[in-house]
Amino acid sequence: MTYLQGFLLQVILYSLLWIYDEYVGLLMCIIMTSIVFGLTLFAYVVELIEKSKVPKSFFKWMLISAVAPLFTLLLFSVLFQGDFNWMKE
């Protein structure tokens, strides 16, 4: 699977969450972006301190996994113009 295919697959999955429920989609995108970016940053710092045999593709996949929910979050925020149904209830 190429990086673009992995990115698009994640965007589709997060988009389905947004379509199912805006609130769940928003929370999942925020939480997943935070966790994956934090893990990537931690792994990169550890890699700088002590070299391992982790391929560079690992870091690329992790960054893609952090950017995909952020991209979906921004996309749906623009589409809804920041006017979410769960905020009105």
KAPE-V18557 format. One record per pair of residues at least 6 apart in sequence whose ideal C-beta (glycine too) atoms are under 8 Angstrom apart, sorted by the first residue. I is the first residue (numbers start at 1). J is the second residue. If there is no record, write none. Layout:
# KAPE-V18557
I/J + I/J
This chain:
# KAPE-V18557
1/9 + 3/60 + 3/61 + 3/64 + 6/61 + 6/64 + 7/64 + 7/67 + 7/68 + 10/64 + 10/65 + 10/68 + 10/69 + 10/72 + 11/68 + 11/71 + 11/72 + 11/75 + 14/25 + 14/28 + 14/29 + 14/32 + 14/68 + 14/69 + 14/72 + 14/73 + 15/25 + 15/72 + 15/75 + 15/76 + 17/24 + 17/25 + 17/28 + 17/29 + 18/25 + 18/26 + 18/29 + 18/72 + 18/76 + 19/25 + 22/76 + 22/80 + 22/84 + 22/85 + 22/86 + 23/84 + 23/86 + 25/72 + 25/76 + 26/73 + 26/76 + 26/84 + 28/69 + 29/69 + 29/70 + 29/72 + 29/73 + 30/69 + 30/73 + 32/65 + 32/66 + 32/69 + 33/66 + 33/69 + 33/70 + 33/73 + 36/62 + 36/65 + 36/66 + 36/69 + 37/66 + 39/62 + 40/59 + 40/62 + 40/63 + 40/66 + 43/54 + 43/58 + 43/59 + 43/62 + 44/59 + 46/52 + 47/54 + 47/59
